[in-house]
Amino acid sequence: MKKRNIFKHLFLFCLLAMAVALSNPTGHTTVSAASKASYKIINKKTTKRNNKLTARYLYQLPQLKGKSAAVKKINRSLKADYKATLSSKASLFDALKNSPYSYYSGEYFYTTKCKVTYNKKGYVCFKFTCDWMAGGVHNGWEYGLTYRLKDGKKLEIQDVVRGDDYTIKQKIASAYSCLLYTSPSPRDGLLSRMPSSA
């Protein structure tokens, strides 16, 4: 009878130990990062008219597929970026409404197009190309958002460039000053700008 009780207690102890191990009382979770992310692009678009003049808004919102905490965090960040453009969307349609050129054929627009430029080794990078044109004013720019898939962290410049703040600023300034002297001039098209001392 004693042997039976010992086995019974040993069996219960093992069950209890397995339950504790599986419940993870420390609160730590092990996340294995996917090497690539699956995603879809949602076209958020609105078009309005004022007589012959049209205004078109387009934002290509990327959303990762999956239900992990990291994917949800990344998708929330991407949605916040989209929501930040809504005030500019309102400005675009206000410009359309108040335009003195509404009797002329034409188009105002604000577009943000998304392209995935890197999707390997546990990281995904979205490049956004923006164009704005309203009432003769045109502006274009690009920016990127990069995320680590294992935890959803949005990478900042300090995550990819080594050094303190001052050193990082110097590296960026140096890179941009080199670009200024080596990019083609809009006037000559074929020649590169060179410093006057060259």
N, CA, C and O of each residue as an XYZ file, in Angstrom:
792
protein
N       0.802     -1.181      0.000
C       0.000      0.000      0.000
C       0.855      1.259      0.000
O       0.527      2.247     -0.658
N       1.995      1.211      0.773
C       2.866      2.373      0.824
C       3.491      2.648     -0.527
O       3.621      3.804     -0.928
N       3.884      1.589     -1.242
C       4.474      1.776     -2.568
C       3.468      2.415     -3.515
O       3.821      3.254     -4.344
N       2.228      2.009     -3.380
C       1.185      2.560     -4.238
C       1.009      4.053     -3.971
O       0.868      4.837     -4.910
N       1.017      4.448     -2.705
C       0.904      5.854     -2.342
C       2.106      6.660     -2.832
O       1.945      7.795     -3.279
N       3.294      6.092     -2.755
C       4.501      6.776     -3.231
C       4.390      7.023     -4.730
O       4.679      8.124     -5.200
N       3.975      6.009     -5.484
C       3.813      6.182     -6.941
C       2.718      7.192     -7.265
O       2.831      7.979     -8.205
N       1.661      7.150     -6.467
C       0.561      8.090     -6.677
C       1.033      9.516     -6.442
O       0.725     10.413     -7.227
N       1.796      9.735     -5.340
C       2.313     11.070     -5.039
C       3.347     11.507     -6.076
O       3.378     12.671     -6.474
N       4.176     10.590     -6.504
C       5.176     10.894     -7.519
C       4.496     11.276     -8.832
O       4.906     12.221     -9.507
N       3.456     10.531     -9.182
C       2.696     10.831    -10.400
C       2.054     12.213    -10.300
O       2.129     12.988    -11.253
N       1.430     12.537     -9.178
C       0.810     13.851     -8.986
C       1.852     14.965     -9.010
O       1.605     16.036     -9.565
N       3.006     14.718     -8.415
C       4.085     15.701     -8.417
C       4.550     15.994     -9.849
O       4.759     17.150    -10.220
N       4.708     14.934    -10.643
C       5.122     15.109    -12.046
C       4.077     15.888    -12.834
O       4.423     16.762    -13.630
N       2.799     15.578    -12.619
C       1.723     16.313    -13.290
C       1.741     17.787    -12.908
O       1.577     18.663    -13.757
N       1.943     18.050    -11.617
C       2.003     19.427    -11.136
C       3.202     20.160    -11.726
O       3.082     21.318    -12.126
N       4.335     19.513    -11.783
C       5.537     20.121    -12.355
C       5.341     20.440    -13.835
O       5.765     21.496    -14.304
N       4.704     19.538    -14.565
C       4.437     19.789    -15.992
C       3.467     20.952    -16.165
O       3.645     21.780    -17.059
N       2.449     21.021    -15.324
C       1.465     22.110    -15.413
C       2.135     23.450    -15.155
O       1.861     24.421    -15.860
N       3.010     23.520    -14.155
C       3.729     24.757    -13.849
C       4.650     25.141    -15.004
O       4.725     26.310    -15.379
N       5.336     24.173    -15.556
C       6.248     24.452    -16.670
C       5.491     24.955    -17.891
O       5.955     25.864    -18.579
N       4.342     24.376    -18.161
C       3.561     24.791    -19.327
C       2.849     26.116    -19.124
O       2.599     26.832    -20.094
N       2.514     26.460    -17.882
C       1.808     27.714    -17.633
C       2.748     28.915    -17.653
O       2.286     30.050    -17.769
N       4.053     28.691    -17.543
C       5.055     29.746    -17.620
C       4.796     30.856    -16.606
O       4.434     31.961    -17.009
N       4.967     30.606    -15.303
C       4.646     31.593    -14.279
C       5.553     32.819    -14.290
O       5.210     33.819    -13.660
N       6.686     32.786    -14.972
C       7.579     33.943    -15.005
C       7.073     35.040    -15.923
O       7.549     36.173    -15.840
N       6.118     34.736    -16.800
C       5.578     35.742    -17.706
C       6.386     35.915    -18.976
O       6.000     36.698    -19.844
N       7.475     35.219    -19.105
C       8.291     35.319    -20.308
C       7.730     34.406    -21.388
O       7.313     33.281    -21.114
N       7.725     34.898    -22.599
C       7.290     34.067    -23.716
C       8.412     33.955    -24.712
O       9.150     34.912    -24.947
N       8.536     32.811    -25.284
C       9.545     32.589    -26.299
C       8.913     32.834    -27.655
O       7.917     32.205    -28.009
N       9.497     33.751    -28.410
C       8.969     34.082    -29.728
C      10.019     33.730    -30.758
O      11.158     34.190    -30.674
N       9.650     32.929    -31.711
C      10.582     32.657    -32.795
C      10.183     33.544    -33.965
O       9.049     33.489    -34.439
N      11.110     34.349    -34.421
C      10.825     35.295    -35.495
C      10.719     34.575    -36.819
O      11.515     33.697    -37.149
N       9.721     34.972    -37.554
C       9.604     34.451    -38.914
C      10.691     35.092    -39.752
O      11.087     36.228    -39.490
N      11.176     34.385    -40.751
C      12.215     34.988    -41.583
C      11.607     35.969    -42.579
O      12.277     36.912    -43.000
N      10.349     35.760    -42.960
C       9.658     36.660    -43.873
C       8.251     36.908    -43.366
O       7.686     36.099    -42.630
N       7.694     38.039    -43.772
C       6.331     38.383    -43.368
C       5.404     38.328    -44.573
O       5.780     38.719    -45.678
N       4.201     37.842    -44.350
C       3.157     37.904    -45.376
C       2.368     39.176    -45.119
O       2.136     39.546    -43.968
N       1.959     39.836    -46.172
C       1.270     41.098    -46.001
C       0.307     41.327    -47.160
O       0.341     40.640    -48.181
N      -0.544     42.311    -46.960
C      -1.435     42.772    -48.019
C      -1.396     44.295    -48.014
O      -1.061     44.905    -46.999
N      -1.735     44.904    -49.134
C      -1.793     46.359    -49.256
C      -3.269     46.734    -49.432
O      -3.939     46.254    -50.347
N      -3.760     47.595    -48.543
C      -5.139     48.069    -48.614
C      -5.117     49.485    -49.189
O      -4.459     50.369    -48.640
N      -5.826     49.699    -50.281
C      -5.899     51.028    -50.900
C      -6.999     51.844    -50.241
O      -8.186     51.579    -50.432
N      -6.587     52.846    -49.456
C      -7.529     53.779    -48.839
C      -7.632     54.956    -49.803
O      -6.685     55.732    -49.936
N      -8.771     55.097    -50.476
C      -8.860     56.144    -51.484
C     -10.190     56.868    -51.441
O     -11.230     56.301    -51.108
N     -10.118     58.137    -51.788
C     -11.289     58.995    -51.866
C     -11.089     59.945    -53.037
O      -9.996     60.476    -53.237
N     -12.156     60.156    -53.814
C     -12.111     61.114    -54.923
C     -13.313     62.039    -54.792
O     -14.431     61.589    -54.544
N     -13.072     63.341    -54.963
C     -14.152     64.325    -54.925
C     -14.002     65.257    -56.112
O     -12.915     65.421    -56.667
N     -15.140     65.877    -56.496
C     -15.146     66.812    -57.621
C     -15.708     68.157    -57.185
O     -16.547     68.244    -56.288
N     -15.231     69.180    -57.835
C     -15.792     70.530    -57.719
C     -15.860     71.057    -59.142
O     -14.858     71.531    -59.677
N     -17.026     70.978    -59.757
C     -17.213     71.300    -61.177
C     -16.305     70.409    -62.016
O     -16.481     69.191    -62.033
N     -15.327     71.005    -62.716
C     -14.437     70.212    -63.581
C     -13.155     69.773    -62.872
O     -12.368     69.003    -63.422
N     -12.955     70.256    -61.675
C     -11.719     69.966    -60.938
C     -11.936     68.742    -60.038
O     -12.968     68.616    -59.378
N     -10.950     67.853    -60.025
C     -11.022     66.622    -59.236
C      -9.898     66.601    -58.204
O      -8.794     67.077    -58.467
N     -10.186     66.048    -57.036
C      -9.149     65.810    -56.021
C      -9.168     64.318    -55.690
O     -10.222     63.719    -55.478
N      -7.977     63.747    -55.652
C      -7.846     62.306    -55.424
C      -6.869     62.056    -54.276
O      -5.743     62.553    -54.278
N      -7.323     61.283    -53.305
C      -6.493     60.889    -52.166
C      -6.293     59.380    -52.240
O      -7.246     58.631    -52.454
N      -5.041     58.936    -52.060
C      -4.739     57.501    -52.025
C      -3.653     57.255    -50.995
O      -2.612     57.912    -51.004
N      -3.902     56.305    -50.108
C      -2.888     55.840    -49.164
C      -2.887     54.328    -49.233
O      -3.909     53.687    -48.989
N      -1.740     53.757    -49.566
C      -1.605     52.306    -49.607
C      -1.132     51.834    -48.234
O       0.034     51.982    -47.868
N      -2.069     51.266    -47.492
C      -1.817     50.832    -46.119
C      -1.390     49.369    -46.106
O      -2.193     48.489    -46.415
N      -0.130     49.096    -45.752
C       0.292     47.694    -45.643
C      -0.178     47.124    -44.314
O      -0.174     47.816    -43.297
N      -0.579     45.871    -44.328
C      -0.963     45.169    -43.110
C      -0.396     43.760    -43.171
O      -0.598     43.031    -44.142
N       0.319     43.394    -42.111
C       0.889     42.054    -42.039
C      -0.206     41.051    -41.737
O      -1.189     41.372    -41.068
N      -0.032     39.834    -42.234
C      -0.971     38.751    -41.954
C      -0.452     37.967    -40.759
O       0.741     37.678    -40.666
N      -1.339     37.632    -39.862
C      -0.961     36.870    -38.680
C      -1.631     37.428    -37.447
O      -2.219     38.509    -37.479
N      -1.537     36.675    -36.346
C      -2.228     37.062    -35.122
C      -1.293     37.198    -33.931
O      -1.758     37.343    -32.801
N       0.008     37.154    -34.158
C       0.945     37.258    -33.038
C       0.930     38.678    -32.474
O       0.476     39.614    -33.132
N       1.428     38.822    -31.257
C       1.494     40.140    -30.619
C       2.387     41.087    -31.430
O       2.098     42.279    -31.530
N       3.467     40.560    -32.005
C       4.381     41.392    -32.800
C       3.690     41.906    -34.057
O       3.831     43.080    -34.401
N       2.951     41.050    -34.741
C       2.236     41.452    -35.951
C       1.190     42.509    -35.617
O       1.044     43.492    -36.342
N       0.463     42.306    -34.520
C      -0.542     43.296    -34.109
C       0.104     44.637    -33.785
O      -0.445     45.688    -34.118
N       1.255     44.608    -33.144
C       1.970     45.844    -32.802
C       2.415     46.579    -34.067
O       2.271     47.798    -34.162
N       2.950     45.845    -35.027
C       3.388     46.456    -36.291
C       2.189     47.048    -37.034
O       2.256     48.170    -37.535
N       1.102     46.296    -37.102
C      -0.082     46.794    -37.804
C      -0.657     48.048    -37.148
O      -1.130     48.948    -37.841
N      -0.619     48.112    -35.805
C      -1.074     49.333    -35.114
C      -0.195     50.522    -35.496
O      -0.698     51.622    -35.726
N       1.107     50.302    -35.563
C       2.035     51.373    -35.936
C       1.783     51.841    -37.367
O       1.793     53.042    -37.640
N       1.558     50.900    -38.275
C       1.281     51.265    -39.663
C      -0.040     52.025    -39.789
O      -0.145     52.956    -40.589
N      -1.047     51.633    -39.004
C      -2.326     52.356    -39.017
C      -2.163     53.759    -38.457
O      -2.805     54.694    -38.937
N      -1.314     53.919    -37.449
C      -1.063     55.256    -36.889
C      -0.413     56.153    -37.939
O      -0.711     57.345    -38.006
N       0.471     55.588    -38.754
C       1.090     56.367    -39.827
C       0.028     56.821    -40.826
O       0.043     57.964    -41.283
N      -0.887     55.921    -41.158
C      -1.990     56.268    -42.062
C      -2.842     57.394    -41.460
O      -3.166     58.362    -42.148
N      -3.201     57.265    -40.187
C      -4.057     58.264    -39.548
C      -3.387     59.630    -39.500
O      -4.068     60.656    -39.499
N      -2.058     59.651    -39.459
C      -1.333     60.931    -39.447
C      -1.501     61.691    -40.763
O      -1.294     62.904    -40.800
N      -1.872     61.002    -41.840
C      -2.054     61.673    -43.137
C      -3.453     62.248    -43.304
O      -3.701     62.979    -44.263
N      -4.368     61.938    -42.401
C      -5.758     62.339    -42.591
C      -5.953     63.857    -42.531
O      -6.861     64.381    -43.176
N      -5.119     64.572    -41.770
C      -5.236     66.039    -41.753
C      -4.820     66.618    -43.103
O      -5.406     67.601    -43.557
N      -3.827     66.028    -43.743
C      -3.424     66.473    -45.086
C      -4.496     66.135    -46.118
O      -4.694     66.875    -47.081
N      -5.173     65.034    -45.914
C      -6.297     64.667    -46.777
C      -7.379     65.744    -46.687
O      -7.912     66.186    -47.704
N      -7.694     66.156    -45.469
C      -8.695     67.205    -45.263
C      -8.255     68.508    -45.929
O      -9.077     69.204    -46.526
N      -6.973     68.843    -45.832
C      -6.446     70.058    -46.474
C      -6.585     69.986    -47.994
O      -6.894     70.984    -48.646
N      -6.356     68.805    -48.547
C      -6.487     68.612    -49.990
C      -7.915     68.915    -50.441
O      -8.129     69.640    -51.412
N      -8.885     68.353    -49.725
C     -10.277     68.555    -50.118
C     -10.759     69.973    -49.816
O     -11.653     70.478    -50.496
N     -10.179     70.620    -48.806
C     -10.475     72.042    -48.576
C      -9.957     72.892    -49.731
O     -10.622     73.831    -50.169
N      -8.759     72.554    -50.223
C      -8.195     73.287    -51.370
C      -9.083     73.103    -52.599
O      -9.280     74.042    -53.370
N      -9.613     71.908    -52.782
C     -10.531     71.659    -53.901
C     -11.794     72.501    -53.757
O     -12.230     73.148    -54.709
N     -12.370     72.487    -52.576
C     -13.623     73.200    -52.324
C     -13.468     74.706    -52.537
O     -14.368     75.356    -53.068
N     -12.322     75.259    -52.120
C     -12.099     76.708    -52.183
C     -11.320     77.153    -53.413
O     -10.931     78.317    -53.503
N     -11.089     76.264    -54.347
C     -10.267     76.590    -55.509
C     -10.969     77.563    -56.460
O     -12.139     77.374    -56.793
N     -10.243     78.613    -56.900
C     -10.807     79.516    -57.909
C     -10.739     78.903    -59.315
O     -11.236     79.494    -60.274
N     -10.126     77.725    -59.436
C      -9.928     77.076    -60.743
C     -10.906     75.932    -60.986
O     -10.656     75.092    -61.851
N     -12.000     75.878    -60.255
C     -12.907     74.732    -60.353
C     -13.580     74.611    -61.720
O     -14.118     73.550    -62.038
N     -13.566     75.657    -62.527
C     -14.194     75.581    -63.851
C     -13.209     75.137    -64.923
O     -13.560     75.071    -66.101
N     -11.989     74.836    -64.525
C     -10.986     74.323    -65.447
C     -10.776     72.832    -65.163
O     -10.832     72.394    -64.014
N     -10.537     72.074    -66.212
C     -10.242     70.651    -66.014
C      -8.881     70.510    -65.351
O      -7.915     71.152    -65.762
N      -8.808     69.685    -64.346
C      -7.535     69.456    -63.673
C      -7.703     68.510    -62.502
O      -8.807     68.061    -62.195
N      -6.591     68.219    -61.857
C      -6.618     67.268    -60.749
C      -5.687     67.723    -59.640
O      -4.543     68.104    -59.888
N      -6.187     67.680    -58.423
C      -5.376     67.804    -57.226
C      -5.198     66.378    -56.706
O      -6.076     65.535    -56.893
N      -4.079     66.110    -56.063
C      -3.914     64.761    -55.529
C      -2.959     64.741    -54.359
O      -2.084     65.596    -54.219
N      -3.154     63.740    -53.526
C      -2.232     63.400    -52.451
C      -2.170     61.885    -52.444
O      -3.128     61.221    -52.046
N      -1.046     61.335    -52.884
C      -0.895     59.881    -52.948
C       0.281     59.437    -52.087
O       1.326     60.087    -52.048
N       0.092     58.342    -51.416
C       1.152     57.688    -50.652
C       1.156     56.232    -51.097
O       0.269     55.454    -50.745
N       2.174     55.882    -51.879
C       2.278     54.521    -52.397
C       3.310     53.753    -51.583
O       4.362     54.281    -51.221
N       2.988     52.507    -51.307
C       3.841     51.675    -50.453
C       4.478     50.553    -51.252
O       3.851     49.928    -52.108
N       5.738     50.322    -50.944
C       6.468     49.208    -51.545
C       7.288     48.542    -50.442
O       7.911     49.224    -49.629
N       7.287     47.231    -50.419
C       8.111     46.512    -49.453
C       9.500     46.378    -50.071
O       9.666     45.748    -51.116
N      10.495     46.975    -49.417
C      11.849     46.980    -49.978
C      12.754     45.933    -49.348
O      13.800     45.607    -49.910
N      12.369     45.397    -48.183
C      13.176     44.349    -47.549
C      12.253     43.487    -46.725
O      11.442     43.999    -45.952
N      12.369     42.176    -46.883
C      11.502     41.251    -46.166
C      12.257     39.937    -45.962
O      11.881     38.898    -46.505
N      13.331     40.006    -45.169
C      14.171     38.827    -44.934
C      14.729     38.861    -43.519
O      14.711     39.897    -42.854
N      15.216     37.736    -43.079
C      15.988     37.596    -41.837
C      15.312     38.230    -40.630
O      15.983     38.772    -39.752
N      13.981     38.164    -40.584
C      13.274     38.657    -39.412
C      13.006     40.149    -39.406
O      12.648     40.702    -38.367
N      13.171     40.817    -40.546
C      12.901     42.255    -40.642
C      12.045     42.526    -41.876
O      12.137     41.819    -42.880
N      11.214     43.558    -41.783
C      10.427     43.981    -42.941
C      10.490     45.510    -43.010
O      10.360     46.200    -42.000
N      10.691     46.015    -44.221
C      10.841     47.457    -44.429
C       9.840     47.930    -45.477
O       9.752     47.370    -46.570
N       9.090     48.969    -45.127
C       8.115     49.571    -46.027
C       8.620     50.939    -46.474
O       8.978     51.776    -45.645
N       8.648     51.162    -47.788
C       9.053     52.453    -48.346
C       7.793     53.150    -48.854
O       7.026     52.576    -49.627
N       7.589     54.381    -48.416
C       6.428     55.166    -48.824
C       6.889     56.303    -49.730
O       7.793     57.060    -49.376
N       6.267     56.418    -50.895
C       6.552     57.492    -51.843
C       5.312     58.374    -51.906
O       4.228     57.910    -52.259
N       5.477     59.638    -51.565
C       4.347     60.562    -51.445
C       4.423     61.653    -52.513
O       5.499     62.149    -52.845
N       3.265     62.007    -53.035
C       3.133     63.115    -53.990
C       1.925     63.943    -53.601
O       0.854     63.412    -53.310
N       2.115     65.251    -53.602
C       1.048     66.197    -53.268
C       1.029     67.257    -54.352
O       2.070     67.817    -54.695
N      -0.155     67.535    -54.896
C      -0.300     68.614    -55.863
C      -1.663     69.245    -55.665
O      -2.691     68.575    -55.760
N      -1.664     70.535    -55.391
C      -2.924     71.269    -55.234
C      -2.680     72.738    -55.563
O      -1.814     73.383    -54.971
N      -3.449     73.254    -56.508
C      -3.391     74.680    -56.831
C      -2.043     75.146    -57.347
O      -1.629     76.268    -57.056
N      -1.354     74.313    -58.101
C      -0.062     74.711    -58.653
C       1.127     74.405    -57.753
O       2.272     74.620    -58.150
N       0.872     73.908    -56.556
C       1.956     73.563    -55.629
C       2.143     72.047    -55.673
O       1.202     71.287    -55.444
N       3.372     71.620    -55.971
C       3.681     70.189    -56.012
C       4.821     69.899    -55.060
O       5.787     70.657    -54.970
N       4.695     68.797    -54.354
C       5.750     68.364    -53.442
C       5.802     66.843    -53.486
O       4.766     66.186    -53.587
N       6.992     66.290    -53.410
C       7.183     64.846    -53.374
C       8.237     64.495    -52.349
O       9.206     65.234    -52.175
N       8.063     63.380    -51.670
C       9.028     62.939    -50.670
C       8.879     61.445    -50.447
O       7.898     60.832    -50.867
N       9.870     60.871    -49.781
C       9.869     59.447    -49.448
C      10.289     59.269    -48.001
O      11.025     60.084    -47.446
N       9.811     58.196    -47.405
C      10.260     57.811    -46.070
C      10.060     56.311    -45.908
O       9.363     55.679    -46.701
N      10.666     55.758    -44.891
C      10.566     54.325    -44.673
C      10.274     53.980    -43.232
O      10.598     54.740    -42.320
N       9.661     52.833    -43.031
C       9.400     52.278    -41.705
C       9.911     50.839    -41.712
O       9.530     50.042    -42.569
N      10.770     50.515    -40.755
C      11.353     49.183    -40.676
C      11.030     48.579    -39.317
O      11.130     49.248    -38.289
N      10.645     47.314    -39.323
C      10.231     46.625    -38.103
C      10.950     45.291    -37.949
O      11.292     44.630    -38.929
N      11.170     44.911    -36.684
C      11.712     43.596    -36.355
C      10.523     42.676    -36.108
O       9.653     42.995    -35.297
N      10.475     41.548    -36.793
C       9.309     40.664    -36.738
C       9.166     39.910    -35.417
O       8.052     39.538    -35.048
N      10.256     39.677    -34.700
C      10.131     38.855    -33.491
C       9.405     39.568    -32.366
O       8.765     38.917    -31.539
N       9.491     40.912    -32.315
C       8.827     41.629    -31.226
C       8.048     42.863    -31.685
O       7.428     43.539    -30.864
N       8.074     43.163    -32.985
C       7.318     44.300    -33.509
C       7.981     45.647    -33.309
O       7.355     46.683    -33.533
N       9.244     45.651    -32.887
C       9.934     46.918    -32.636
C      10.144     47.693    -33.932
O      10.618     47.151    -34.930
N       9.780     48.975    -33.891
C      10.050     49.873    -35.025
C      11.486     50.360    -34.875
O      11.843     50.958    -33.860
N      12.301     50.104    -35.885
C      13.713     50.452    -35.788
C      13.923     51.945    -36.021
O      13.315     52.546    -36.907
N      14.779     52.513    -35.223
C      15.173     53.917    -35.342
C      16.620     53.958    -35.822
O      17.276     52.920    -35.921
N      17.103     55.124    -36.111
C      18.465     55.268    -36.641
C      19.501     54.699    -35.658
O      20.511     54.138    -36.082
N      19.254     54.841    -34.351
C      20.198     54.335    -33.347
C      20.275     52.812    -33.356
O      21.242     52.238    -32.854
N      19.269     52.156    -33.920
C      19.273     50.694    -33.965
C      20.138     50.147    -35.097
O      20.502     48.971    -35.080
N      20.472     50.979    -36.076
C      21.217     50.487    -37.232
C      22.556     51.187    -37.447
O      23.360     50.739    -38.264
N      22.807     52.275    -36.729
C      24.084     52.991    -36.846
C      24.714     53.023    -35.463
O      24.053     53.363    -34.481
N      25.973     52.675    -35.386
C      26.659     52.640    -34.095
C      27.164     54.022    -33.709
O      27.510     54.841    -34.560
N      27.194     54.257    -32.404
C      27.770     55.495    -31.887
C      26.781     56.276    -31.049
O      25.595     55.954    -30.983
N      27.306     57.321    -30.402
C      26.432     58.188    -29.619
C      25.711     59.153    -30.566
O      25.963     59.148    -31.771
N      24.823     59.974    -30.023
C      24.015     60.870    -30.854
C      24.873     61.776    -31.739
O      24.575     61.965    -32.918
N      25.934     62.329    -31.166
C      26.797     63.232    -31.931
C      27.461     62.505    -33.107
O      27.496     63.030    -34.220
N      27.981     61.313    -32.863
C      28.647     60.532    -33.910
C      27.668     60.157    -35.019
O      28.006     60.211    -36.202
N      26.463     59.779    -34.631
C      25.452     59.420    -35.626
C      25.113     60.633    -36.492
O      25.026     60.515    -37.714
N      24.922     61.789    -35.872
C      24.618     63.008    -36.629
C      25.751     63.347    -37.593
O      25.501     63.780    -38.718
N      26.982     63.156    -37.163
C      28.134     63.425    -38.032
C      28.144     62.475    -39.225
O      28.417     62.897    -40.349
N      27.852     61.205    -38.993
C      27.829     60.232    -40.085
C      26.749     60.586    -41.105
O      26.978     60.500    -42.312
N      25.582     60.979    -40.622
C      24.486     61.354    -41.527
C      24.855     62.608    -42.311
O      24.666     62.655    -43.526
N      25.376     63.615    -41.632
C      25.760     64.861    -42.299
C      26.829     64.597    -43.350
O      26.791     65.176    -44.435
N      27.776     63.732    -43.035
C      28.843     63.407    -43.974
C      28.276     62.703    -45.210
O      28.659     63.012    -46.339
N      27.366     61.758    -44.989
C      26.766     61.038    -46.117
C      25.979     61.984    -47.010
O      26.063     61.892    -48.234
N      25.209     62.901    -46.406
C      24.415     63.825    -47.209
C      25.275     64.845    -47.927
O      24.952     65.232    -49.050
N      26.357     65.291    -47.316
C      27.217     66.256    -48.002
C      27.878     65.602    -49.212
O      28.093     66.265    -50.227
N      28.201     64.317    -49.123
C      28.753     63.610    -50.285
C      27.708     63.531    -51.396
O      28.037     63.684    -52.572
N      26.458     63.294    -51.028
C      25.395     63.209    -52.030
C      25.196     64.542    -52.746
O      24.915     64.567    -53.944
N      25.339     65.640    -52.024
C      25.151     66.956    -52.642
C      26.148     67.205    -53.766
O      25.814     67.839    -54.767
N      27.357     66.712    -53.605
C      28.392     66.976    -54.594
C      28.472     65.924    -55.689
O      29.176     66.121    -56.679
N      27.777     64.832    -55.535
C      27.870     63.788    -56.558
C      26.573     63.567    -57.315
O      26.563     62.850    -58.315
N      25.462     64.177    -56.855
C      24.213     63.986    -57.588
C      24.139     64.952    -58.755
O      24.640     66.073    -58.663
N      23.518     64.532    -59.861
C      23.466     65.384    -61.044
C      22.660     66.644    -60.794
O      21.662     66.625    -60.075
N      23.100     67.732    -61.391
C      22.394     68.998    -61.304
C      21.176     68.949    -62.207
O      21.247     68.368    -63.290
N      20.055     69.542    -61.796
C      18.887     69.533    -62.669
C      19.125     70.317    -63.958
O      18.465     70.059    -64.965
N      20.059     71.271    -63.942
C      20.298     72.086    -65.136
C      21.146     71.363    -66.172
O      20.841     71.399    -67.364
N      22.223     70.699    -65.716
C      23.101     70.116    -66.718
C      22.793     68.649    -67.016
O      23.157     68.157    -68.084
N      22.145     67.954    -66.115
C      21.706     66.592    -66.381
C      22.823     65.573    -66.522
O      22.680     64.451    -66.036
N      23.914     65.914    -67.159
C      24.985     64.938    -67.393
C      26.163     65.140    -66.460
O      26.861     64.182    -66.128
N      26.391     66.356    -66.036
C      27.560     66.663    -65.194
C      27.224     66.499    -63.722
O      26.070     66.633    -63.316
N      28.229     66.212    -62.943
C      28.062     66.122    -61.495
C      28.536     67.401    -60.872
O      29.477     68.027    -61.360
N      27.883     67.803    -59.777
C      28.329     68.992    -59.048
C      29.623     68.650    -58.324
O      29.722     67.594    -57.699
N      30.567     69.490    -58.397
C      31.827     69.294    -57.692
C      32.100     70.507    -56.823
O      31.667     71.608    -57.163
N      32.798     70.343    -55.723
C      33.151     71.497    -54.891
C      34.016     72.462    -55.718
O      34.725     72.048    -56.635
N      33.943     73.744    -55.375
C      34.670     74.751    -56.133
C      36.179     74.549    -56.037
O      36.916     75.023    -56.901
N      36.650     73.859    -55.011
C      38.091     73.628    -54.850
C      38.591     72.465    -55.709
O      39.799     72.236    -55.779
N      37.704     71.738    -56.354
C      38.131     70.559    -57.120
C      38.660     70.942    -58.495
O      39.060     70.072    -59.267
